[in-house]
Amino acid sequence: MIKKTYYITGMHCPGCETLIERSAGKIKGVTAVKVSLASGKIEIQARSAQAIPTVKQLDHRFKQDGYTFTEHRPKTRLQPGKIAAVMGAFLLIVLLFFVLERSPLLNFLYVDSNSNFIAYFLFGLAAGFSSCAALVGSLLLSVQESWVNQAIGRNKAGFSPFLLFNGARLVSFAALGGLLGLLGGVFQFSLEASAVLTILISVLIFIIGMQMLGVPLFQRIPLNFSGRWIGRVTNQPGLQNKIMPILIGAVTFFVPCGFTLIAQAGALRSGNFLEGLTILLAFALGTLPMLLAISFSSVKLRQNHRFSNAFRLLSGLLIVFFSTYTLITQISLLRPASLPLENSPSASSPPAALQDEGEYQLMQMEARGFEYFPEVITIKAHQPTRFEIFSNDSLGCANAVYARGLYPDIIILSPGTNVVEFTAPGPGTYQISCSMWMVKPITVVVE
């Protein structure tokens, strides 16, 4: 047996390993192929030296996939001008994300018990350009090159996996929305369970992003969900490119952002299968334009050799940023519900005045834009509490209030005054933020 090693340019994830191994393994006379993303090498074993493909033959075979082969380690890198352009685009996208997240332009996009299909569609449209893009968008970016690579040769355009992903997302939102409407208040989401799932997904996405950026430490981690693992189960190379997009599209229902939680709460309140289905289908359709834009750009820019490397760098940066952003918020959400009183704010930060109303103590806050007021509230332990929240043009995730340790459910705000009642817990300090823990928290001191 004869062995030959070449270097590969253009790989970014473990899915590339599978694609190259499978294709090179079909060359006549080749008996074994091993590809390493970490080292950027391919080792080919054949029955004779004549059966070993040359660099020119490999380049021709993988031309449409964007891979090139050399006998010596390549020195090609993005030019400084392209790197600067990518960094500029990255910073612009991040800036637009934060501006849109807190923009007063979204004030009119609100849903309540009287909202119709169009209102939920517009609400979903706002979500697609806001916090929902942080996880779902980065999740789609993290798998896009693997899907495009595997689709080439079976689907010239490479759109099939993205259509399956978005189709499965629509179907899961519609079906589960109907189920929520049917079950009504009997069914409740566990925000902590959703946060744990979101953290796990974010960690995986972060690793994939670091692999796309070419960080050697992360390239050694074998996260090949669309390659060898699934291939061993299905034994059909084309089938895995259908299973994974469907599964990933469907699971996005269970990693909700603040907007999604509000839409899901609307389906719960409806108490009707058809209404619940309509609400979440409309919402999912609203998020579709942004996801389709990511899908289209992924296929077109990945297949354009002039932009593929720059797009890979931009995708990696966005994935790392959004996954880190999501991780920070979700880890904060899972912090201990109560801290000892010695950790409460200093006296220099005056607490909100505690009011008594009959047998209830009155606790008040305001949700204005993407902020909560006041900074500190003080209440008495073990007392019946009337919690009044005034919503004053609150935005996005700020409409889904989570008073962890104080009130068990997410409080979906309507314009004006919102009231819930609970019994104050034991002494300690608690915090109130939005369901994604993105709004600066209010501290509640329970004495």
Sequence and secondary structure as in RCSB ss.txt:
>XXXX:A:sequence
MIKKTYYITGMHCPGCETLIERSAGKIKGVTAVKVSLASGKIEIQARSAQAIPTVKQLDHRFKQDGYTFTEHRPK
TRLQPGKIAAVMGAFLLIVLLFFVLERSPLLNFLYVDSNSNFIAYFLFGLAAGFSSCAALVGSLLLSVQESWVNQ
AIGRNKAGFSPFLLFNGARLVSFAALGGLLGLLGGVFQFSLEASAVLTILISVLIFIIGMQMLGVPLFQRIPLNF
SGRWIGRVTNQPGLQNKIMPILIGAVTFFVPCGFTLIAQAGALRSGNFLEGLTILLAFALGTLPMLLAISFSSVK
LRQNHRFSNAFRLLSGLLIVFFSTYTLITQISLLRPASLPLENSPSASSPPAALQDEGEYQLMQMEARGFEYFPE
VITIKAHQPTRFEIFSNDSLGCANAVYARGLYPDIIILSPGTNVVEFTAPGPGTYQISCSMWMVKPITVVVE
>XXXX:A:secstr
 EEEEEEEES  SHHHHHHHHHHHTTSTTEEEEEEETTTTEEEEEESSGGGS  HHHHHHHTGGGT EEESS   
    HHHHHHHHHHHHHHHHHHHHHHT GGGTT    TT  HHHHHHHHHHHHTTTHIIIIIHHHHHHHHHHHHH
HTTTSTT  HHHHHHHHHHHHHHHHHHHHHHHHGGG    HHHHHHHHHHHHHHHHHHHHHHTT HHHHTS   T
TTHHHHHHH  HHHHHHHHHHHHHHHGGGS  HHHHHHHHHHHHH  HHHHHHHHHHHHHHHHHHHHHHHHHHHH
HHH TTTHHHHHHHHHHHHHHHHHHHHHHHHHHTS S B GGGS  TTS  B  EEETTEEEEEEEEETTEEE S
EEEE TT EEEEEEEEES  GGGGEEEETTT SS EE  SEEEEEEEE  SSEEEEEEETTS S  EEEEE 
